[in-house]
Amino acid sequence: MLLFSLKILSFTLPTTSLKFQVRNFNATQVPFSKHHDYFKLSLHDTRILQCLSQHRVQEARQLLDKLSDRDGNRRNIVHWTSLLTKYSKSGFIDEARGLFDIMPERNIVTFNAMLSGYVQSRRFFEAFQFFEVMPERNVVSWTSMLCGVAELGRVDELWSLFDAMPEKNVVSWNAMVSGLIRNGDLNGARLVFDRIPDKNIVSWNIMIAGYSENCRMEEAKALFDEMKDRNVVTWTSMISGYCRSGYVDEGYSLFQIMPERNVISWTAMIGGFAWNGFYEEALLLFVNWKGSFDLKPNEETFISLAYACAGVGWPCLGKQLHTQIIINSLDNNDYNGRLSKSLVHMYSAFGNMKLAYIIFTMNLNNLTVQSYNYMINGYIQTGELERAHSVFDMVPIRDKVSWTSMISGYFSVGEVSKACHLFSNMPDKDAVAWTTMISGHVQSELFKEAIDIFSEMRVHGVLPLNSTYCTLIGAMGAMAYLDLGRQFHCQVIKTQYKFDLILDNSLISMYAKCGEINAAYSIFSNMVFRDSISWNSMIMGFSNHGLAKKCMETFETMVESGTLPNSVTFLGVLSACSHAGLVSRGWEIFNAMNNVYDVQPGLEHYICMIDLLGRAGKVKEAYRFVLKLPFEPEHTVWGALLGVCGLGETNAKIARQAAKRLLELDPLNAPAHVTLCNIYAANDEHEEEKMLRKEMGLKGVRKFPGCSWIQMKGKVHVFLSGDKAQEPEVDNMLLILFNTVGES
C-alpha cells in the first residue's frame, strides 16, 4: 500500500500566483469570484473602468477618445465593443453599461454585447427592457433573450419567443433544446431537436447530455449510436450518464474504447467510480492516468479523489492528496467551498477531527450544511458527543440529517433521554428520523417503547420505510414475539410491494427464532434473489430446530448456487452436526473450512467441535482436540469441555481437569462450580462436594436462575426458576396441565 501511495501522488504541478495592485478602486459591489478576470485588463482599460465605477463620466469619455487617437481611429467601435464585453464578463455590468452610454457610435454587435452581459449577469429585467428599445435585432439578439427566458424557467414564454423569432440558426435551435432540458421538458427538447434543419455536433451533444443527466440512457445510447461524428464531449457525456445511473461497468467500457481523452473525461470516470462506491478503482485509475498522460488534474478531480480516500480509509494517502492540493494552490481558488467540504468529509471519515476542524474553521464563509453534518458525524464516530453538539448548535439552518445524526449519536452512547429530547424538538420529522428513534429504543432493549413510537409514527401519517419494519421485525425475533411479528409482516404485505432483500432476511430470521421454521422456509423459497445472509439465516434456522438433513441440503444448494459460505455458515452447519451426532460429517466440514473454502476457524467453531464430540460421547477425543488447539485455550473452551463431560464416573478425571483450568481463568464462574459439585455428588464424593459448596459461599458465587416468558393478551409473563406462583390464573393453568399429562 505504501508503494501505491507514493506512486499515486508522485507528481508536482506547476504553481501559478496572481500578483496585482489596485489603487483607489472600489470593487466591493461584486464578489471576488466574479471579477477575477479584471486583472487581465490593460492599465488604460483599468483606468476607464475606475472612472466609470466612480461615475467620472467625462473623464472616462476623454480616456476613450485618447485610446481611439492612439490607434489612429476616432470611431474604433470594435475596440470599444471588445472592452464592453471584457467588463461585463468580469462582473462589472454597471461599468459596462456606463461605457455603452458614452460610446460615440454603436452597432448591432455593441447592442448584442450589452444584452448578453445583462443575461449572463442574470439581470433579466434589465435585459428585457434593453431588448425592447434596441433599434435593430438579429438572430444573436433573439438567441440571447431565449437563453434569458430559459434561465428564468418560463417555459411557455420560451416557446412563444422561439416561435416569434424571425430567423433561426443552429445556435438558436441548440439554445432552445438546452433551455427546455434545463427546465425539465426533455420530451419537448427532443421534438425541437428532431426539427433542427442542420444539426451540428453541439446539437447532438446537448440532447445526449440531457438524456444522460436525467438517467435516460437507452435514449442517449440510441442517439450516440446514430451519430456519425463524435468528439470527446460526446463520449464523456455518455460515461457520466452511465455512472450517474449506476451502470459503472458500461461507463468504464466506453471509457476504455474512447479514441481521445481529456482531463474532463478522466475526472468523469474517476468521479463515476468514487460516487458509486468503487473507491479503490477510482484511485487506481488516477494512477494509470498520471503514469500515461501529461494532463493536469483539476479541482473536480481532487474532490472525487478525496471522497475515494475517505471510502478506502487510507489516512496517509489522504494527507498526500491534501498536500498536492496545497502545492498546486487549488485551496486558494476554492470559491464555492466544494473542495474544502470534500476534505472535511475525508478527515472526518478518518476520525482525524483536529485536521477536519482546522479546514472547517478556515472556510466558515463557504460552509454548507453538509460540512457541518460531516463534522457532527465525525465527532460522533470518535465518541466526542459534546463537540458534536457544539457543532450542531453552530449550524445556521439545520437539515434533517443534522437532527437525525445527533439523535443517533446519543442513542449510540445510551443517552436515551437526550435523544428523545432532541427528537421532540425536531421541527420536521421524516421517516428516517422516526426509524432512528425506533432503532435506538430497540438497541436499548426498550421494545415496548419502540412499538409505541411506531404507532405514533403511523398516527402522524408518516409511512414506514422498509428499514423501519426490518428493525421492528428483528426485535420481535429477538424477543420471540410471534404475534406482533406476524402483524408487522401483514403491514409489510399491505404497504410494501417491491422485493426487499434485507426485509425478507429479517422475516426469515424472525420466524425461525419464533419457532415457525416452515414460514421462514416459505419466504426463503419465494425470494427473487438471495445473498449470504439469506442462506445463513435459513441454515441457522434449520440447525436450531434440529433439522440437520434440511440444514445440510440447504448448505449444499448454497455452494452449488455459487454463493461462498462464510464463518457464520459453517457455525450453523457444525451446530446441526452436533445436534444430530454426525461426527464424521462434522469433521469433514470443519477440515473443509480452511482447506477448501479458505475460511479460518474461529473460537466459536472450535467450541462447536468440542460440543459435537462431547454429545457423541467422545469426551476423550474432545479433550485431545482442546490440547491441540493452535492457541492457548481460554475459559470458554474449558467451559465447553466441562459442559460435555456429563455426570458419569468415566469422564470425571477430564471434568476435574477442565473445571480446574476454568476456575484458574475465571475463579467466580458459577456454572463451573455447580457442574463440579454435581459430578462429585454423582460419584459419591460428598466430602469434596461439601467443601466446594462451602468455598462457593465464601466467594459469594451464586448461579443466576434461568427464565422463560410468554406473551398473552398483550402482556409479557416472565417465569424464573424457583418462582412461586402468585397470579390467580396459575392454579387453573396447573390443573389443566395436570389433566393433560394424565390423559396422555
C-alpha positions in Angstrom: 0.0 0.0 0.0 2.9 2.3 0.7 4.3 1.9 -2.8 0.9 2.5 -4.2 0.5 5.7 -2.0 3.8 7.0 -3.2 3.1 6.2 -6.8 -0.3 7.7 -7.0 0.8 11.2 -5.9 4.3 11.2 -7.3 3.8 14.4 -9.4 4.1 18.1 -9.0 2.1 20.6 -10.9 3.5 24.0 -11.8 2.1 26.6 -9.5 0.9 30.0 -10.6 0.1 33.0 -8.5 -1.7 36.2 -9.3 0.1 39.3 -8.1 -1.7 42.6 -8.5 -2.1 46.0 -7.1 -5.2 48.2 -7.4 -5.1 51.8 -6.4 -8.2 53.8 -5.5 -10.6 51.2 -6.9 -13.7 50.1 -5.0 -14.9 46.7 -6.3 -16.9 45.7 -3.2 -20.1 45.6 -5.2 -19.1 42.4 -7.0 -17.9 39.2 -5.3 -14.3 38.5 -5.8 -15.1 35.3 -7.7 -16.8 37.3 -10.3 -14.2 39.9 -11.1 -11.0 37.8 -11.1 -10.8 38.5 -14.9 -10.4 42.2 -14.1 -6.7 41.6 -13.6 -6.3 40.7 -17.2 -7.2 44.2 -18.3 -4.6 46.6 -19.5 -3.7 49.7 -17.4 -5.5 52.0 -19.8 -8.7 49.9 -19.7 -8.4 49.7 -15.9 -8.4 53.5 -15.7 -11.5 53.7 -17.8 -13.2 51.1 -15.6 -12.1 53.1 -12.5 -13.6 56.3 -13.8 -16.9 54.6 -14.7 -17.1 52.9 -11.3 -16.7 56.3 -9.6 -19.2 58.0 -12.0 -16.5 60.3 -13.5 -18.2 60.0 -16.9 -16.5 62.9 -18.6 -13.0 61.7 -17.7 -13.9 58.2 -18.9 -15.0 59.7 -22.2 -11.7 61.5 -22.6 -9.8 58.3 -21.9 -11.9 56.6 -24.5 -11.1 59.3 -27.1 -7.5 59.1 -26.2 -7.5 55.4 -26.9 -9.0 56.0 -30.3 -6.5 58.7 -31.1 -3.7 56.3 -30.2 -5.0 53.8 -32.8 -5.5 56.5 -35.4 -9.2 55.9 -35.5 -11.7 58.1 -33.5 -14.5 55.7 -34.3 -13.0 52.4 -33.1 -16.3 50.6 -32.5 -14.6 47.1 -32.5 -12.2 48.0 -29.7 -15.0 49.7 -27.6 -17.3 46.7 -28.0 -14.5 44.3 -27.0 -13.8 46.4 -23.9 -17.5 46.4 -23.0 -17.5 42.6 -23.3 -14.5 42.3 -21.1 -16.1 44.5 -18.4 -19.4 42.5 -18.4 -17.6 39.1 -18.4 -15.5 40.3 -15.4 -18.7 41.0 -13.5 -18.7 44.9 -13.9 -22.0 45.1 -15.6 -22.8 48.6 -14.4 -19.5 49.9 -15.7 -20.1 48.1 -19.0 -23.4 50.0 -19.3 -21.6 53.2 -18.5 -19.2 52.5 -21.3 -22.1 51.7 -23.6 -23.8 55.0 -22.8 -20.6 57.1 -23.6 -19.7 55.3 -26.8 -19.8 57.9 -29.7 -21.1 55.2 -32.0 -22.7 51.8 -31.6 -23.6 49.0 -34.0 -25.7 45.8 -33.7 -22.7 43.9 -32.2 -22.4 46.5 -29.5 -26.1 46.2 -28.6 -25.8 42.4 -28.6 -22.7 42.5 -26.3 -24.6 44.7 -23.8 -27.7 42.4 -24.0 -25.5 39.3 -23.5 -23.9 41.0 -20.5 -27.2 41.5 -18.8 -28.3 37.9 -19.5 -25.0 36.4 -18.3 -25.2 38.5 -15.1 -28.8 37.2 -14.6 -30.1 40.8 -14.6 -33.0 39.6 -16.7 -35.4 42.5 -16.1 -32.8 45.0 -17.5 -32.2 42.6 -20.3 -35.9 42.6 -21.3 -36.0 46.4 -21.1 -32.9 46.7 -23.2 -34.2 44.2 -25.8 -37.4 46.3 -26.2 -35.5 49.5 -27.0 -32.9 48.0 -29.4 -33.2 49.8 -32.7 -32.3 46.6 -34.5 -32.3 43.0 -33.6 -30.7 40.0 -35.3 -30.6 36.2 -34.6 -28.0 36.8 -31.9 -30.2 39.2 -30.1 -33.2 36.8 -30.1 -31.0 33.9 -29.0 -29.6 35.9 -26.0 -33.2 36.6 -25.0 -34.0 32.9 -25.5 -31.3 32.0 -23.0 -32.5 34.6 -20.5 -36.1 33.3 -20.5 -34.8 29.7 -20.2 -32.8 30.7 -17.1 -36.0 32.2 -15.6 -37.8 28.9 -16.1 -40.7 30.3 -18.0 -41.3 27.5 -20.5 -44.5 28.9 -22.0 -42.8 32.3 -22.7 -39.8 30.4 -24.1 -42.0 28.6 -26.6 -43.7 31.9 -27.5 -40.4 33.7 -28.0 -38.9 30.9 -30.1 -42.0 30.8 -32.3 -41.8 34.6 -32.7 -38.2 34.6 -33.9 -38.0 35.9 -37.4 -34.8 34.0 -38.1 -33.2 30.9 -36.6 -29.8 29.5 -36.9 -28.3 26.3 -35.4 -27.2 28.2 -32.3 -30.8 29.3 -31.8 -32.1 25.8 -32.2 -29.5 24.5 -29.8 -30.3 27.2 -27.2 -34.0 26.2 -27.4 -33.1 22.5 -26.8 -30.8 23.4 -24.0 -33.3 25.7 -22.4 -36.1 23.0 -22.4 -33.7 20.4 -21.0 -32.7 22.8 -18.2 -36.4 23.2 -17.3 -37.1 19.5 -17.3 -39.0 19.3 -20.6 -36.9 16.5 -22.1 -39.7 15.4 -24.5 -40.2 18.9 -25.8 -36.5 19.2 -26.2 -36.5 16.1 -28.3 -39.2 17.5 -30.5 -37.2 20.6 -31.2 -34.0 18.5 -31.7 -35.8 16.4 -34.4 -36.9 19.7 -36.2 -33.4 21.2 -36.4 -32.7 21.5 -40.2 -28.9 21.4 -40.0 -27.8 19.7 -36.8 -24.2 20.2 -35.8 -22.2 18.1 -33.2 -23.2 20.6 -30.5 -26.9 19.8 -31.2 -26.3 16.0 -30.7 -24.1 16.6 -27.6 -26.8 18.8 -25.9 -29.5 16.2 -26.5 -27.3 13.3 -25.4 -26.2 15.2 -22.3 -29.9 15.9 -21.5 -30.8 12.3 -21.6 -27.6 11.3 -19.6 -28.2 13.9 -16.9 -31.7 12.5 -16.4 -30.5 8.9 -16.4 -32.4 8.0 -19.6 -29.5 6.0 -21.0 -31.4 3.9 -23.6 -32.4 7.1 -25.5 -28.9 8.6 -25.0 -27.4 5.4 -26.4 -29.7 5.4 -29.4 -28.6 8.9 -30.3 -25.0 8.0 -29.6 -25.1 5.1 -32.0 -26.8 7.2 -34.6 -24.1 9.9 -34.5 -21.6 9.9 -37.4 -19.1 12.2 -35.8 -18.4 12.1 -32.1 -16.0 14.2 -30.1 -14.6 13.9 -26.6 -17.7 15.7 -25.2 -20.0 13.1 -26.6 -18.1 10.2 -25.1 -17.7 12.0 -21.7 -21.5 12.7 -21.6 -22.3 9.0 -22.1 -19.7 7.9 -19.5 -21.1 10.4 -16.9 -24.6 9.3 -17.7 -23.9 5.6 -17.2 -22.1 6.3 -13.9 -24.9 8.6 -12.7 -27.4 5.8 -13.4 -25.3 3.3 -11.5 -24.1 1.4 -14.6 -20.4 1.8 -13.9 -19.3 -1.2 -16.0 -21.0 0.2 -19.1 -19.4 3.6 -18.4 -16.0 2.1 -18.0 -16.3 0.0 -21.1 -16.9 3.2 -23.1 -14.1 4.9 -21.4 -11.7 2.2 -22.4 -12.5 2.4 -26.1 -13.0 6.2 -26.5 -10.4 7.5 -29.1 -9.5 10.7 -27.2 -9.4 11.6 -23.5 -9.0 14.9 -21.8 -8.9 15.9 -18.1 -12.7 16.1 -18.0 -13.0 12.5 -19.3 -10.6 11.1 -16.8 -12.3 13.1 -14.0 -15.7 11.9 -15.1 -14.6 8.3 -14.8 -12.8 8.7 -11.5 -15.8 10.5 -10.1 -18.1 7.8 -11.5 -16.1 5.2 -9.6 -16.0 7.3 -6.4 -19.6 8.2 -6.3 -20.7 4.6 -6.8 -18.5 3.3 -4.0 -15.7 1.9 -6.2 -13.1 3.8 -4.2 -10.0 1.6 -5.0 -10.9 1.6 -8.7 -11.1 5.4 -8.7 -7.6 5.7 -7.1 -6.1 3.0 -9.4 -7.5 4.8 -12.5 -5.8 8.0 -11.3 -2.5 6.2 -11.0 -3.0 4.9 -14.6 -3.8 8.5 -15.7 -0.7 10.0 -14.1 1.5 7.2 -15.4 0.4 7.5 -19.0 -0.7 11.1 -19.8 0.6 14.5 -19.1 -2.6 16.2 -18.1 -3.2 18.4 -15.1 -5.9 17.2 -12.6 -8.4 19.9 -11.8 -10.4 20.8 -8.7 -13.1 18.3 -9.5 -10.5 15.5 -9.8 -9.2 16.2 -6.4 -12.7 16.3 -4.9 -13.5 12.9 -6.3 -10.1 11.5 -5.0 -10.8 13.0 -1.5 -14.1 11.0 -1.3 -12.3 7.9 -2.6 -9.6 8.2 0.0 -12.3 8.5 2.7 -14.0 5.5 1.3 -11.0 3.2 1.4 -9.9 4.6 4.8 -6.3 5.4 4.0 -5.3 8.4 6.1 -1.7 8.6 4.8 -2.8 8.7 1.2 -5.4 11.3 2.1 -2.7 13.6 3.6 -0.6 13.2 0.5 -3.6 14.2 -1.6 -4.2 17.3 0.6 -0.5 18.2 0.2 -0.9 18.2 -3.6 -3.9 20.4 -3.3 -1.9 22.9 -1.3 1.2 22.7 -3.6 -1.0 23.5 -6.6 -2.8 26.4 -4.8 -6.2 24.8 -5.5 -7.2 25.6 -1.9 -6.8 29.3 -2.6 -9.3 29.2 -5.5 -12.0 27.2 -3.7 -14.6 29.9 -4.2 -17.7 27.6 -3.8 -16.2 25.6 -0.9 -16.7 22.2 -2.6 -13.0 21.3 -2.2 -12.8 22.2 1.4 -16.1 20.3 2.0 -14.6 17.1 0.5 -11.5 17.5 2.7 -13.7 17.9 5.8 -15.5 14.8 4.9 -12.3 12.9 4.3 -10.7 13.8 7.6 -13.9 13.2 9.5 -14.2 9.8 7.9 -10.6 9.1 9.1 -11.5 10.2 12.6 -8.9 12.9 12.4 -11.1 15.6 13.8 -8.2 18.1 14.5 -7.4 18.5 10.8 -11.1 18.4 9.9 -11.7 21.2 12.4 -8.8 23.3 11.0 -10.2 23.1 7.4 -13.7 23.6 8.7 -12.8 26.9 10.6 -10.7 28.2 7.7 -13.7 28.1 5.3 -16.5 29.4 7.5 -17.7 31.7 4.8 -18.2 28.9 2.3 -19.6 26.2 4.6 -22.7 24.3 3.6 -24.9 22.3 5.9 -23.2 19.2 4.6 -19.9 20.4 6.0 -21.5 20.8 9.4 -23.0 17.3 9.2 -19.6 15.8 8.3 -18.2 17.4 11.4 -21.1 16.2 13.6 -20.8 12.6 12.3 -17.0 12.7 12.7 -17.3 13.7 16.3 -20.0 11.1 17.0 -17.8 8.3 15.5 -14.9 9.3 17.7 -17.2 9.5 20.8 -17.0 13.2 21.3 -20.7 13.9 21.7 -20.2 17.3 23.4 -18.2 18.6 20.5 -20.7 17.2 18.1 -23.5 19.0 19.9 -21.4 22.2 19.8 -21.2 22.0 16.0 -24.9 21.1 15.9 -25.6 24.4 17.7 -23.5 26.3 15.2 -25.4 25.1 12.1 -27.2 28.2 10.7 -30.1 26.2 9.2 -30.2 22.5 10.3 -31.5 19.9 7.9 -33.0 16.6 8.8 -29.5 14.9 8.6 -28.2 17.2 11.3 -31.0 16.4 13.7 -31.1 12.6 12.9 -27.3 12.3 13.3 -27.4 13.8 16.8 -30.3 11.7 17.8 -28.5 8.5 16.6 -25.3 9.7 18.3 -27.0 10.0 21.7 -28.6 6.5 21.3 -25.1 5.1 20.5 -23.9 6.0 23.9 -27.1 5.1 25.7 -28.3 8.6 26.3 -31.9 7.8 25.5 -33.5 10.8 27.3 -31.3 13.3 25.4 -32.1 11.6 22.1 -35.8 11.8 22.9 -35.5 15.4 23.9 -33.9 16.3 20.5 -36.5 14.3 18.6 -39.3 16.1 20.4 -37.7 19.5 19.3 -37.1 18.4 15.8 -39.2 20.7 13.5 -39.8 18.4 10.6 -39.7 14.7 11.3 -39.3 12.4 8.3 -39.5 8.6 8.2 -35.7 8.3 8.7 -35.9 10.2 12.0 -38.8 8.1 13.2 -36.9 4.9 12.2 -33.8 6.2 14.1 -35.9 6.6 17.2 -37.4 3.1 16.9 -34.0 1.6 16.2 -32.4 3.4 19.1 -35.0 2.1 21.5 -34.6 -1.4 20.2 -30.8 -1.2 20.7 -31.5 -0.1 24.2 -33.9 -3.1 24.7 -36.8 -0.8 25.2 -39.1 -2.8 22.9 -42.4 -1.7 24.2 -41.4 2.0 23.8 -40.2 1.2 20.3 -43.6 -0.3 19.4 -45.3 2.8 20.9 -43.2 5.1 18.8 -44.1 3.1 15.7 -47.8 3.6 16.5 -47.2 7.3 17.0 -45.4 7.4 13.6 -48.5 6.0 11.9 -50.8 8.4 13.7 -48.7 11.3 12.3 -49.3 9.9 8.8 -45.6 9.1 8.2 -45.2 6.0 6.0 -42.7 3.5 7.5 -39.6 2.6 5.5 -38.5 -0.9 4.8 -35.7 -0.4 7.4 -38.4 0.6 9.9 -40.1 -2.8 9.5 -36.7 -4.6 9.5 -35.8 -3.1 12.8 -39.2 -4.0 14.4 -39.3 -7.5 12.9 -35.7 -8.1 14.2 -36.8 -7.0 17.6 -39.8 -9.4 17.5 -37.4 -12.2 16.6 -35.1 -11.4 19.5 -37.9 -11.4 22.0 -39.8 -14.3 20.3 -43.0 -12.1 20.0 -44.6 -14.1 17.2 -48.0 -12.4 17.2 -46.6 -8.9 16.9 -44.1 -10.2 14.3 -46.9 -11.5 12.2 -48.8 -8.2 12.5 -45.8 -6.3 11.2 -45.4 -8.8 8.4 -49.1 -8.2 7.4 -48.5 -4.5 7.3 -45.5 -5.0 5.1 -47.6 -7.1 2.7 -50.2 -4.4 2.5 -47.9 -1.4 2.1 -44.6 -2.7 0.6 -44.9 -4.1 -2.9 -41.3 -4.2 -4.1 -38.9 -7.0 -3.3 -36.6 -6.1 -0.5 -33.7 -8.4 0.3 -33.0 -7.0 3.8 -36.6 -7.1 4.8 -37.0 -10.7 3.6 -33.9 -11.7 5.5 -35.4 -10.1 8.7 -38.6 -12.1 8.2 -36.7 -15.4 7.8 -34.7 -14.8 10.9 -37.8 -13.7 12.9 -39.9 -16.7 12.0 -37.1 -19.1 12.6 -36.4 -17.6 16.1 -40.1 -17.7 16.9 -40.3 -21.4 16.1 -42.1 -21.0 12.8 -39.5 -22.7 10.6 -42.0 -23.6 7.8 -43.0 -19.9 7.5 -39.3 -19.0 7.4 -38.6 -21.5 4.6 -41.7 -20.4 2.6 -40.3 -16.8 2.5 -36.8 -18.1 1.7 -38.2 -20.3 -1.2 -40.0 -17.4 -2.8 -37.1 -14.9 -2.7 -36.1 -13.4 -6.1 -32.5 -13.0 -5.0 -30.6 -14.4 -2.1 -27.4 -13.2 -0.5 -25.1 -14.9 2.1 -27.3 -13.6 4.9 -30.4 -15.3 3.4 -28.7 -18.6 3.2 -27.1 -18.3 6.6 -30.4 -17.3 8.2 -32.1 -20.4 6.8 -29.2 -22.7 7.7 -29.1 -21.4 11.3 -32.9 -21.8 11.5 -32.8 -25.4 10.4 -29.9 -26.0 12.7 -31.5 -24.5 15.8 -34.7 -26.6 15.1 -32.6 -29.8 14.9 -33.4 -30.3 11.2 -29.9 -31.5 10.3 -30.8 -33.0 7.0 -32.6 -29.8 5.8 -29.6 -27.8 7.0 -27.1 -29.9 5.0 -29.3 -29.8 1.9 -29.5 -26.0 2.1 -25.7 -25.8 2.6 -25.1 -27.9 -0.5 -27.6 -25.9 -2.5 -25.9 -22.7 -1.4 -22.5 -23.9 -2.6 -24.0 -25.1 -5.9 -25.6 -21.6 -6.4 -22.1 -20.0 -6.4 -22.6 -18.2 -3.0 -19.5 -18.7 -1.0 -20.1 -19.9 2.6 -18.5 -17.8 5.4 -17.8 -18.4 9.1 -21.5 -18.0 10.0 -22.5 -20.6 7.5 -20.0 -23.1 9.0 -21.1 -22.4 12.5 -24.7 -23.3 11.6 -23.7 -26.5 9.8 -21.4 -27.6 12.6 -24.1 -26.9 15.1 -26.5 -29.1 13.1 -24.0 -31.9 13.0 -23.6 -31.5 16.8 -27.3 -31.8 17.4 -27.7 -34.8 15.1 -24.5 -36.6 16.2 -22.9 -36.5 12.7 -19.3 -36.7 13.9 -17.7 -37.8 10.6 -19.7 -35.2 8.6 -18.7 -32.6 11.2 -15.0 -33.4 10.9 -15.3 -33.3 7.1 -16.9 -29.8 7.1 -14.5 -28.5 9.8 -11.5 -29.5 7.7 -13.0 -28.1 4.5 -13.4 -24.7 6.1 -9.7 -23.8 5.7 -8.6 -26.3 3.1 -11.4 -25.8 0.5 -13.2 -22.5 1.3 -10.3 -20.6 2.8 -12.3 -19.7 5.9 -10.2 -19.6 9.1 -11.9 -21.3 12.0 -12.8 -19.0 14.9 -13.2 -19.7 18.6 -16.9 -20.4 18.1 -16.1 -23.2 15.6 -13.6 -24.9 17.9 -16.2 -24.8 20.7 -18.8 -26.2 18.3 -16.5 -29.1 17.6 -16.0 -29.8 21.3 -19.7 -29.9 21.7 -20.0 -32.2 18.7 -17.5 -34.7 20.0 -18.9 -34.5 23.6 -22.5 -35.0 22.6 -21.4 -38.1 20.6 -19.7 -39.5 23.8 -16.2 -38.8 22.5 -15.1 -36.8 25.5 -11.5 -38.0 25.4 -11.3 -37.1 21.8 -12.7 -33.7 22.6 -10.1 -33.3 25.4 -7.3 -34.2 22.9 -8.8 -31.7 20.5 -8.6 -28.9 23.2 -4.9 -29.8 23.9 -4.0 -29.5 20.2 -5.7 -26.1 19.7 -3.5 -23.6 17.8 -3.9 -21.1 20.7 -3.9 -21.2 24.5 -7.5 -22.3 25.5 -9.4 -19.6 27.3 -12.2 -20.1 29.8 -15.0 -20.5 27.2 -13.1 -23.5 25.7 -12.7 -25.2 29.1 -16.3 -24.4 30.0 -17.5 -26.1 26.8 -15.4 -29.2 27.6 -16.7 -29.2 31.1 -20.3 -29.0 29.8 -20.0 -32.2 27.7 -18.3 -34.3 30.4 -21.6 -35.4 31.9 -22.0 -36.8 35.4 -20.6 -40.3 34.9 -17.5 -41.7 36.6 -15.9 -42.3 33.2 -15.2 -38.7 32.4 -14.7 -37.5 36.0 -11.0 -37.0 35.5 -11.4 -34.9 32.4 -14.2 -32.9 34.1 -12.0 -32.2 37.1 -9.1 -31.1 34.9 -11.4 -28.8 32.8 -13.0 -27.4 36.0 -9.6 -26.7 37.5 -8.4 -24.9 34.4 -11.6 -23.0 34.1 -11.6 -21.8 37.7 -8.0 -20.7 37.3 -9.0 -18.4 34.5 -12.4 -17.4 36.0 -12.5 -18.1 39.8 -16.1 -16.8 40.2 -17.5 -18.9 37.4 -20.8 -20.2 38.9 -21.7 -22.9 36.2 -18.2 -24.5 36.7 -18.7 -24.7 40.5 -22.2 -26.2 40.1 -21.2 -28.7 37.4 -18.2 -29.8 39.5 -20.5 -30.2 42.6 -22.9 -32.3 40.6 -20.0 -34.5 39.4 -18.8 -35.0 43.0 -22.3 -35.9 44.1 -22.9 -38.3 41.2 -19.7 -40.1 42.1 -20.4 -40.3 45.8 -17.6 -37.8 46.6 -19.7 -36.0 49.1 -16.8 -34.6 51.2 -15.4 -32.8 48.1 -18.9 -31.6 47.2 -19.4 -30.2 50.7 -16.0 -28.4 50.6 -16.7 -26.9 47.2 -20.1 -25.6 48.2 -18.6 -24.0 51.3 -16.0 -22.4 49.1 -18.8 -21.1 46.8 -20.4 -19.5 49.8 -17.1 -17.8 50.9 -16.6 -16.5 47.4 -20.2 -15.3 47.1 -20.6 -17.4 44.0 -24.3 -17.7 43.0 -25.8 -19.2 39.9 -28.5 -16.9 38.4 -31.7 -18.8 37.7 -32.9 -19.2 34.1 -36.1 -17.6 33.0 -38.8 -18.1 30.4 -41.5 -15.8 29.2 -44.8 -15.9 27.3 -46.8 -13.1 25.8 -50.6 -13.3 26.4 -53.2 -10.7 25.6 -50.5 -8.0 25.0 -48.8 -8.7 28.3 -45.5 -10.5 28.8 -45.3 -13.0 31.7 -41.8 -13.9 33.0 -41.1 -17.1 34.9 -37.9 -17.6 36.8 -36.7 -21.0 38.0 -37.9 -21.4 41.6 -40.6 -18.8 41.4 -43.7 -19.2 43.5 -46.9 -18.6 41.6 -48.8 -15.5 42.7 -51.4 -14.9 40.0 -54.9 -16.4 40.4 -54.9 -18.0 37.0 -51.9 -20.2 37.8 -53.9 -22.8 39.7 -56.2 -23.2 36.8 -53.2 -23.5 34.4 -51.6 -26.2 36.6 -54.9 -28.1 36.8 -55.3 -28.1 33.0 -51.6 -29.1 32.6 -52.1 -32.0 35.2 -55.2 -33.3 33.4 -53.5 -33.1 30.0 -50.5 -35.1 31.3 -52.8 -37.6 33.0 -54.8 -38.2 29.8 -51.6 -38.8 27.8 
